[in-house]
Every structure is written in C-alpha cells, then in structure tokens.
Amino acid sequence: MPIIVNLDVMMAKRKMSLNELSEKVDITLSNLSILKTGKAKAIRFSTLDAICQVLECQPGDILEFAEN
C-alpha cells in the first residue's frame, strides 16, 4: 500500500502512549493499534480530526504517500 501511517512517529514526538491517545480520542485501543501498524483499510475524517487535535499536528504529519 502506498499510504504510510506515521502515527507512531507523531506519538513519540509528543511523548504519548497508545493508551493515552486512545482515551483522549475516544477510539478503542485495538482500532488505534490497527491504524498505528498500517493495517487499516480506511480512516474516518472525524477520527483523523480528533487525532490531529490531540497530537497538535496536520493530517500530512500522520499520513504519507509513497510511490511503489
């Protein structure tokens, strides 16, 4: 998949654990883990919006397009 999820990088920069982000974004730990590992097939804009608000970043900081 040419979309790379850099959620773990942003979480490390903000010194935030998966549990803490899960609580603040109000998303299950398992769903957040699927997103973090890049196994998610889709993400809702509302979820992306909440993650960006909590991590104080832009969507482009989390999602990256890489050509094959």
Buried (B, 14 or more C-beta within 10 A) or exposed (E): EEEEBBBBBBBEEEEBEBEEBBEBBEBEEEBBBBBBEEEBEEBEEEBBEBBBEBBEBEEEBBBEEEEE
